[in-house]
Amino acid sequence: MGSNIQFQDIPPTTSLVYPGTNGRLVYVADSLGNKIPDFSNAGYKGGGVPIPYVAIKKIVWPVMGDNSVNIQAAIDSVSALPPDASGFRGAVLLKMGEYELEKPIYIKASGVVLRGEGMSDIGTILIGKIPKERQASRGGLININGTSAIAPQEETKQIITDKYVPVGARSFNVASAKGFKVGDKVLIRRIGNQDWIKAIGEDSVSAGKSRWRPFNITYDRIIVDIKGNTVTIDATIFTAIDTRWGGGEILKYNDERIEQVGVESLRGVSEYNPAVRTVAYGNMDRPSFEDPKTRYEGNEYFSDENHISNFIIISNSKNVWVRNISALHFVTSVIQSNAGSKWITVQDCESREPVSIRMGARRFIYQMNGQLCLVQRCFSQKGRHSFVLQGSEASGNVYLDCQAVNPYSTSEPHNRWVNGVLYDNVKAPLTARFWKDFPIGWAGANIVFWNCEGDFLCQSPPSANNYSFGHIGVDAVIFNAPLQDLTAPRGHIESLDRHVTPRSLYLTQLKERLGEEAVKNVIKENQIMYN
């Protein structure tokens, strides 16, 4: 009897990470030990934990005129309640209807949830009014904002003694581990000295005023094991620690960030002046018009910028979620997590019709500048950098099953060595690239595109790599042409125009670390898990 197996339909595997004979992923390291990292620690509570339902403690109904005082009073009232055994104080429920807001809303205490009754046009709608003072427009309409950042305990610092700790590693040796114990919250500092800046070409004459200065990369971790002077942490590092470039160190920190905070089931709208319009950067037939020397003119569009820039901003916070929200007309971001934030999940959110000029520093829709954040099943329309990160503190973040339609630029690590990011089944133009003669420089390192769709550009910096596996699209995307260097080293690209197995790297890594139930905790019923 003939076989019905269609071998051509079986997705190929990659050479660097693939299912082994026992079904578990095999990681192939390079000569220095660098390998594709484990991204499964991204998300609320470190991944694999269901987002909880928090009991309602206050209910707010919409009123005519400004609602910001009423909502803020309800949040403050719940914030004053004692937390329960799980760390929750309670939820503020905003009943369906329209809430005009003259002032931004702040959540400054742990254990508080702001919940609406739906993200549609008949749900709970927060309308950010045009600010009376322009300088007031640049914050968020909703601000999850702890008052204190983490405080390093410099006196606990120990030098990492390994000559080289590779990408993907969780263990390393220190001069003395006596002052540490399992459960300690620690910072891993990867030092980057002037020699490293020179090695990656960011001190060149052509860089001019854009030359980089030495900087450190900091990873926020927890110690899970100590054997002698060997320390093991809960999540990997995403840029190699190398004694040539200054080595590394570990130290404890005090953590006063707020946590267990959520925003869910509502819509945000930024009111704008429809009389303000432009044709600059308005050619709809050229979605890559970021050339700073040319203002492509075309179709007229709404371009007012004297209104609320951001819907939700997250600062000095961890274990935060944003789910089932929609947003219209914001200038910059729908959700922005700042450096110092950690373990955030953003899921099932939509951004539509941003209002701004279609040029630089606008429309960074889902901007994750913290660590170990998961953005999944999110949608962006007419963004520029729809799924984007900035700065070296942005690391270990994952975009899963997201889509950008009608984008005006690429989704990308955007600025100064964003490191260790996974774009997993993302439908959007993507880049991991070098910007010449511009402060951004090497925008990202150790970036992984996995089974994505859309035109892309993947280039690899010295001392690191960027990867594309199973990408369907043209490997020649051109954006910001005057700032682009197509002679930069090409990244590691495999299986162009054919997806690979497993379908999702993140979900497979999560299953292998925490089990099948952890995956079920974070996916939707109709979401494809692995293959």
C-alpha positions in Angstrom: 0.0 0.0 0.0 1.2 3.5 -0.8 1.9 6.0 2.0 -0.3 9.1 2.4 2.5 11.1 4.0 3.2 14.3 2.2 6.9 14.8 3.0 7.0 18.2 1.3 4.4 19.4 3.9 6.6 18.6 6.9 8.2 21.8 8.0 12.0 21.6 8.1 14.1 22.1 11.2 16.9 24.6 11.7 20.6 23.8 12.3 20.8 25.7 15.6 17.7 24.7 17.5 15.6 21.6 16.6 13.6 18.8 18.2 15.9 15.9 19.2 15.2 12.2 19.2 13.5 12.5 22.6 11.3 15.4 21.2 13.0 18.1 23.3 14.8 21.0 21.7 18.5 20.6 21.0 20.6 23.8 21.0 23.8 24.0 19.0 26.3 26.3 20.4 29.1 28.1 18.5 32.8 27.8 19.4 32.4 30.2 22.4 29.3 28.5 23.7 26.7 31.1 22.5 23.4 29.6 21.6 19.8 30.6 20.8 18.5 31.7 24.2 15.5 30.4 26.2 12.9 33.2 26.0 10.3 31.3 28.1 10.7 33.6 31.2 8.9 36.4 29.4 5.5 37.4 30.7 3.5 37.8 33.9 5.1 36.0 36.9 7.9 34.8 34.7 5.8 33.0 32.1 3.2 30.2 32.1 1.0 31.7 34.9 -2.6 32.6 34.1 -3.7 36.2 34.5 -5.9 36.2 37.6 -9.4 37.6 38.0 -9.4 40.1 40.9 -12.5 40.8 43.0 -14.3 44.2 42.5 -14.0 46.6 45.4 -15.2 49.8 43.8 -17.6 50.6 41.0 -17.6 53.9 39.0 -20.3 55.1 36.6 -19.7 57.8 34.0 -20.8 61.4 34.6 -21.1 64.5 32.4 -17.8 66.4 32.0 -14.5 65.4 33.6 -14.4 61.9 35.2 -10.7 61.9 36.2 -11.4 62.9 39.8 -14.0 60.2 40.4 -11.8 57.5 38.8 -8.7 58.6 40.7 -10.6 58.7 44.0 -11.8 55.1 43.4 -8.3 53.9 42.6 -6.9 55.7 45.7 -9.5 54.1 47.9 -8.7 50.6 46.7 -5.0 51.4 46.9 -5.5 52.1 50.7 -7.0 48.6 51.3 -4.8 45.9 52.8 -3.6 43.3 50.3 -4.9 39.7 50.5 -2.7 36.6 50.6 -2.0 36.9 46.8 -1.1 40.5 47.0 -4.3 41.9 45.6 -6.2 44.9 47.0 -9.0 44.8 44.5 -10.4 45.9 41.2 -12.0 49.2 40.2 -14.8 48.5 37.8 -15.7 51.2 35.3 -19.2 50.6 34.0 -19.8 50.8 30.3 -20.1 54.3 28.8 -17.9 57.3 27.9 -15.6 58.9 30.5 -14.1 62.2 29.5 -10.7 62.7 31.2 -9.2 66.1 31.7 -6.3 64.7 33.8 -4.3 61.4 33.6 -5.0 58.5 35.8 -2.4 57.0 38.2 -2.0 53.6 39.8 0.8 53.9 42.4 0.1 50.9 44.7 0.5 47.1 44.3 -2.5 44.9 43.9 -4.9 47.3 42.0 -6.7 46.5 38.8 -8.6 48.9 36.6 -11.3 47.1 34.7 -13.9 48.1 32.2 -16.8 46.4 30.6 -15.5 45.9 27.1 -13.0 47.3 24.5 -15.6 47.9 21.8 -17.5 51.1 21.0 -20.3 50.0 23.4 -17.9 49.1 26.2 -16.0 51.3 28.6 -14.4 54.2 26.7 -11.9 56.6 28.2 -11.6 59.8 26.2 -8.4 61.9 26.8 -9.3 65.5 26.3 -6.9 67.8 24.5 -4.6 69.2 27.2 -4.9 72.8 28.0 -1.1 73.0 28.3 0.9 71.3 25.6 3.6 70.0 27.9 0.9 67.9 29.7 0.3 65.8 26.6 3.4 63.7 26.6 2.6 61.3 29.5 0.1 58.5 29.6 -3.6 58.6 29.9 -3.2 55.7 32.4 0.1 55.5 34.3 1.1 52.4 36.3 3.8 54.2 38.2 5.7 52.9 41.2 7.4 55.8 43.1 10.7 54.0 43.6 13.0 52.2 41.2 15.3 49.3 42.3 18.2 50.3 44.5 21.5 48.4 43.9 23.4 47.3 47.0 26.9 48.1 45.7 28.5 46.8 48.9 27.4 43.2 47.9 29.1 43.3 44.5 31.2 40.3 43.4 33.2 40.0 40.2 32.3 37.3 37.7 35.5 35.3 37.3 34.8 33.5 34.0 36.7 34.8 31.0 33.6 34.4 28.9 29.9 33.8 29.8 28.1 33.0 26.6 24.7 34.1 25.4 22.0 31.7 26.7 24.0 30.9 29.9 22.3 30.8 33.3 25.4 29.8 35.4 28.7 31.5 36.1 31.5 31.7 38.7 32.1 34.5 41.1 35.0 35.4 43.3 33.0 34.5 46.4 29.3 33.4 46.7 29.3 33.5 50.5 27.2 36.6 50.6 24.4 35.2 48.4 21.7 32.7 48.8 19.0 31.0 46.8 16.1 33.4 46.3 18.2 36.6 46.3 17.2 39.3 43.8 20.3 40.2 41.9 21.6 42.4 39.1 24.0 40.9 36.6 26.0 43.7 35.1 27.6 43.0 31.7 30.3 45.7 31.4 31.1 47.3 28.0 34.3 49.3 28.0 35.8 51.5 25.3 37.5 48.5 23.7 34.1 46.9 23.1 32.8 50.2 21.7 35.7 50.2 19.3 35.2 46.5 18.4 31.6 47.0 17.3 32.5 50.1 15.3 30.6 52.7 17.3 33.7 54.9 17.9 34.4 55.4 14.2 35.2 58.8 12.6 32.1 58.4 10.4 30.0 58.2 13.5 30.9 61.8 14.4 28.7 63.1 17.2 26.9 59.8 17.2 29.9 57.9 18.7 28.9 55.7 21.6 30.4 55.9 25.0 31.0 52.8 27.2 27.9 51.5 28.9 26.8 48.5 31.0 23.9 46.1 30.4 22.0 45.1 33.5 19.9 41.9 33.9 17.3 41.7 36.7 17.4 38.1 38.0 16.8 35.7 40.9 19.3 33.2 42.2 18.0 29.6 41.9 21.1 27.6 42.9 24.5 28.0 44.4 27.2 25.3 44.4 30.5 26.6 45.8 31.2 29.8 43.9 29.0 28.8 40.9 25.8 30.8 40.8 22.7 29.9 38.7 20.0 32.4 37.9 16.4 32.0 36.8 16.8 33.4 33.3 19.5 33.6 30.7 21.7 36.5 29.8 21.4 37.9 26.3 24.8 39.5 25.6 28.0 37.6 26.3 30.1 38.7 29.3 33.7 38.9 28.1 36.8 40.0 30.1 38.1 41.7 27.0 35.3 44.1 27.2 35.3 44.6 31.0 33.8 41.4 32.3 30.8 41.3 34.6 29.6 41.5 38.2 26.7 40.4 40.4 25.1 42.3 43.2 21.9 42.4 45.3 19.3 45.1 45.1 16.4 46.5 47.1 13.1 46.2 45.3 10.3 48.7 46.0 8.6 48.4 42.6 4.8 47.9 42.7 3.4 44.7 41.3 0.2 42.7 40.7 -1.4 45.6 38.7 -3.7 45.2 35.7 -5.6 47.2 33.1 -8.3 45.3 31.2 -11.4 45.4 29.1 -11.6 49.0 28.1 -11.0 51.4 25.2 -8.8 54.5 25.2 -9.4 57.4 22.8 -7.1 60.5 22.4 -9.2 63.5 21.3 -7.5 65.6 18.6 -8.2 68.6 16.4 -9.3 67.3 13.0 -8.6 70.6 11.4 -4.9 70.0 11.7 -3.8 68.1 8.6 -0.7 67.7 6.4 0.5 66.1 3.2 4.1 65.7 4.4 5.0 62.0 4.6 1.6 61.4 3.3 2.2 59.2 0.2 0.2 56.1 1.0 2.0 54.3 -1.9 5.3 54.7 -0.2 5.1 53.2 3.3 8.8 53.6 3.9 9.1 57.4 3.7 11.4 58.0 6.7 14.2 59.7 4.7 15.0 62.7 6.9 16.2 64.6 3.8 13.0 64.3 1.9 9.4 65.0 3.0 7.4 62.8 0.6 4.1 64.5 -0.1 0.9 62.8 -1.0 -2.5 62.2 0.5 -3.7 64.6 3.2 -4.2 63.1 6.6 -4.9 64.1 10.3 -1.6 65.2 11.9 -2.5 67.0 15.1 0.1 66.3 17.9 -1.3 68.5 20.7 -3.1 65.7 22.3 -2.4 62.7 24.5 0.6 60.8 23.3 0.4 57.5 25.1 -2.5 55.4 26.4 -0.7 53.3 29.1 2.7 53.8 30.5 4.3 51.3 32.9 7.2 52.4 35.2 8.9 51.0 38.3 6.6 48.0 38.1 6.7 44.2 37.7 4.1 41.4 37.3 1.8 43.7 35.4 -0.8 42.8 32.7 -2.7 44.7 30.1 -5.4 42.7 28.2 -8.4 43.2 26.0 -7.9 46.9 25.4 -8.3 49.0 22.2 -6.9 52.4 21.4 -7.5 55.1 18.9 -5.7 58.2 17.8 -2.7 58.3 20.2 0.5 60.0 19.0 3.2 57.6 20.2 2.4 54.4 22.1 -0.6 52.4 23.1 1.5 50.6 25.7 4.9 51.6 26.8 6.9 49.8 29.5 9.9 51.7 30.7 13.4 50.5 31.6 13.2 49.0 35.1 9.9 47.2 34.5 9.8 43.4 34.4 7.5 40.4 33.8 4.7 42.2 31.9 2.1 40.5 29.7 0.2 42.5 27.1 -2.4 40.4 25.2 -5.4 40.7 22.9 -5.0 44.4 22.3 -5.7 46.6 19.3 -4.4 50.0 18.0 -6.1 51.8 15.2 -5.8 55.1 13.4 -3.0 56.9 15.3 -3.0 60.7 14.8 0.4 62.3 14.3 2.9 63.3 11.6 4.2 60.1 10.0 7.8 60.7 10.9 10.4 59.8 13.5 9.6 59.5 17.2 5.9 58.8 16.5 3.7 55.7 16.4 5.9 53.3 18.6 2.7 51.3 19.3 3.8 48.4 21.6 7.0 49.7 23.0 8.6 47.4 25.5 11.7 48.9 27.1 11.8 46.7 30.2 12.8 43.0 30.6 11.1 39.7 30.2 7.9 41.1 28.7 5.4 39.1 26.5 3.2 40.8 23.9 0.9 38.3 22.3 -2.1 38.4 19.9 -1.9 42.1 19.5 -2.8 44.2 16.4 -1.5 47.5 15.1 -2.9 49.5 12.2 -0.9 52.4 10.6 1.8 52.3 13.2 5.4 53.0 12.3 7.5 50.9 14.7 4.5 48.8 15.8 6.4 46.2 17.8 9.4 48.0 19.1 12.0 48.3 21.8 14.6 50.9 22.8 17.8 50.7 24.8 20.1 48.0 26.1 17.9 47.5 29.2 15.2 46.1 26.8 16.0 42.3 26.9 14.4 38.9 27.0 11.1 40.3 25.5 8.8 38.3 23.2 6.3 39.3 20.5 4.1 36.3 19.7 1.3 36.0 17.1 1.1 39.7 16.5 0.2 41.6 13.3 0.9 45.1 11.8 -1.2 46.2 8.9 -0.5 49.3 6.7 2.6 50.1 8.7 4.8 53.1 7.8 8.0 51.5 9.0 9.4 48.3 10.4 8.9 46.7 13.7 12.3 46.3 15.3 14.8 46.7 18.1 15.2 50.4 17.5 18.0 51.9 19.6 21.4 51.1 21.0 21.9 47.4 21.5 18.4 46.1 22.5 19.4 42.5 23.1 17.8 39.1 23.2 14.3 39.6 21.6 12.1 37.0 20.0 9.7 37.9 17.2 7.6 34.7 17.0 5.0 34.3 14.2 4.8 38.1 13.8 3.3 39.4 10.6 5.0 42.7 9.9 8.0 44.1 8.1 11.0 43.5 10.5 14.5 44.7 10.8 17.5 44.0 13.1 20.0 46.3 11.5 22.8 48.8 11.6 22.1 52.6 11.3 25.1 54.4 9.9 26.0 58.0 10.9 23.2 58.0 13.4 23.1 57.6 17.3 21.0 54.4 17.0 24.0 52.5 15.6 23.6 48.8 16.1 20.0 48.7 17.1 19.7 45.1 18.3 21.9 42.1 19.1 21.0 38.4 19.5 17.5 39.1 18.0 15.6 36.1 16.7 12.9 36.2 14.0 11.0 32.8 14.1 8.4 31.9 11.5 7.6 35.5 10.7 6.0 37.0 7.6 6.8 40.2 5.8 9.8 41.8 4.2 12.8 42.0 6.5 16.5 42.9 7.0 18.7 40.9 9.3 22.2 42.1 9.9 24.6 40.9 12.7 26.9 43.2 14.8 30.4 42.3 15.8 30.5 40.3 19.0 26.9 39.1 18.6 24.5 37.8 16.0 20.9 38.2 14.7 18.9 35.3 13.3 16.0 34.6 11.0 14.4 31.2 10.8 11.5 30.2 8.6 10.8 33.8 7.4 8.4 34.3 4.6 9.2 37.6 2.8 11.9 39.4 0.9 15.3 39.7 2.6 16.0 43.2 1.3 13.7 45.7 3.0 14.8 49.3 2.5 13.9 51.9 5.1 15.7 55.1 5.9 18.0 54.6 2.9 20.5 57.3 3.7 21.0 55.8 7.2 21.2 52.2 6.0 24.3 50.3 5.4 23.6 47.2 3.2 27.3 46.2 3.4 26.9 45.4 7.1 27.4 41.7 7.9 24.3 39.6 7.1 22.6 37.8 9.9 22.1 34.0 10.2 19.2 33.2 7.9 17.7 29.8 7.4 14.7 28.3 5.6 13.8 31.5 3.7 10.2 31.4 2.5 9.4 28.2 4.3 8.3 28.0 8.0 10.2 25.7 10.3 9.3 23.4 13.2 8.3 23.9 15.9 5.7 26.5 15.0 6.3 28.6 18.1 9.8 28.8 19.7 8.4 30.6 22.8 5.6 28.1 23.5 7.8 25.1 22.9 10.4 26.5 25.3 7.7 27.3 27.9 6.4 23.7 27.6 9.8 22.2 28.1 10.6 24.4 31.2 7.2 24.4 33.0 5.1 21.7 31.3 2.0 21.5 29.1 -0.3 23.2 31.7 1.9 26.4 31.6 1.2 26.7 27.9 -2.5 26.2 28.3 -2.4 29.0 30.9 -1.2 31.6 28.3 -2.8 30.6 25.0 -6.4 31.1 23.8 -8.5 28.1 22.9 -8.0 28.5 19.1 -4.3 29.4 19.3 -1.9 27.0 17.6 0.5 25.7 20.3 3.5 24.1 18.6 3.3 22.5 15.1 
